[in-house]
């Protein structure tokens, strides 16, 4: 076998192992979400519960606003991101006894449901939309993570 073919096979094996590791990482994360917690429900069970329980609170305007918020997420992950963010928004709405999901609840739920790296996009989006987000600055500066863990 020629030397270049041996290197090509080695390179291809390295690439395949890398792809399998990346896929395994995401599968493992999904597996952890399905494991039941102490209350007997998994993270996905709770997300489904909050989405179903708050379905009657969503208006067409709030659905459209949520779609705009998750628009920069890659298409392959957009539905999953939208579902998890909608679950957090629904949880907030139900816990506060809101009559409907508002833009304010959408922004707050988005902040609580997404990692810090997404806040830069959120600020740009809110600036472009002309929405004042001054009341959310403490959450955007890191207090949201502490509240969501408590």
Buried (B, 14 or more C-beta within 10 A) or exposed (E): EEEEEEEEEEEEEEEEEEEEEEEEEEEEEEEEEEEEEEEEEBBBBBBBBBBEBBEEBBEEEBBEBBEEBBEEBEEEEBEEBBBBBBBBBBBBBBEEEBEEBBBBBBBBBBBBBBEEEBBEBBBEBBEEEEEEBEEBEEBBEEEBEEEEEE
